[in-house]
């Protein structure tokens, strides 16, 4: 866990401390910050060359509000699940009249680099207009899922996060017609090549960029077409393939659960067992016993 005390020295009044975790997917940087406070807090949110989406994931005390000026209340009333989109270079303050705890997830977008990776041009009005306390349940849910995955070392989390960031960018910044484009399926050769790449890479990390490049598509179109062809997102397919490989090891070898977990890219037997049970419906030990009895 990294801290950014260099940005908050000294701490704002009534802010007792904070911790921050950072991770990047697909060139989108995520910071999940937890603030401990005791009273009224006004916090300057620095912003430079990147557009930013900030989501209050959890709060205890008076509701937080984004402000364009330190001493001027937010003109938009509070709504549950509200978010802030700030274009590059826009100054913003976070304010609460009396807060105890805040968990915030902030995504920073290098729009030029992201547009190149996704092979798209973003909606000019969407990227330049600030949005204070706007509500979009789909985006909020995607950001929450991304924040929950920030510390997950599992190899499939790479594809998971790549897919989530692409979906967030599409929903938040894409041109309306493009974001609602009809989903097409992969051509048979494209699907075969993508699955071969996933199989050959198991159980290591695979990026969405690698898979898209193998089919000649942008990440944006590949994600939608892969799901249209298989019924699942790339990370779900990869996770399922790892479980299928684990099942083969459980039946065909005498390997311990720890050895099977290591061979299929899980952090340990506990993590492997939880994931196996979630997908298969029973524990690895019980599944093995049923098929060897």
Steps between C-alpha positions, in 0.01 A plus 500: 500500500640837396424837655498844347593709800707714265170636362347562842769657713372625730174312519184710462334606824313215672649237267673251731662284236449306180625201306507442127535207262585549133471278197477549123305309240509579131673830573221612735640574847290414803553640848293366788538732798366463852483816713460511879357831617344673801279790400481751216744431219586697187744314277652633178498230230796571275450442129742558216517343155249216539123484514371342818199309629453497877255274680425503871475129571429530871458784750421541869368836618361790298491442125804606300456751221719614209561873472641711220599765755607437857240732652213441256258208565432250226201619292379143444308340790615173655392177333599146601775355284609840371828544313725779376654529155766770474664585166878533489626805684181578694545578867260332742460492878345228709291623793307354792349690792571211738657175384668205668596269216503517121605240245553650158584336167652730238576406141740715297473486122778590259244546225744515211671176602170331591337598172795353313485174698128466444520626138227756554438873516318619809202732499642853522210627709532206742870548568495880542187558708523460880229288662431566868307241698376321190348155538551196278435170675690302237819708530478506881474120510794455260719734708403320820596165345832647387570641846427160656759342268782749566688263734415173328820330371314231306614481133143529369470839671708648216236421237225581750635850563578561132141415415353715776706806407405463134132472597523806728665708226239387248210590727649825624679647200402328175285651232139397567453302178831317545424400859168352384636332187364158410714227650663280235661162552858405429572325173584131555870559436503794743334298774736207440805726514384672820428170674833356387676804644316463831576128516868548419534767768331312787524567785695824452369856466356586160406854401198602300736680262678171417175318427360782289822524300489127426168551323573832331228680697502788744463408866160665500360290216682183604347501850148530365554250218665244730205513736262482205676183382553323832237649729763614747765765548863401421598492868212261578609269221860507625391430857283212380790357300719509811233312695469243221875448508483462877229236459725303266782512755267393779385193305816403312770561763566459870598866536402668826252787501791737562680365193188523284443857618857597411481330159184689409611843619315535831669673791445204732274203565248713690453742210484206259240323713274805525512566126450132413196474724351820360525370142452124543272500802710281728850491647799361304543219754135393480499524120815285479366243744173463309680429177759262642264292711 
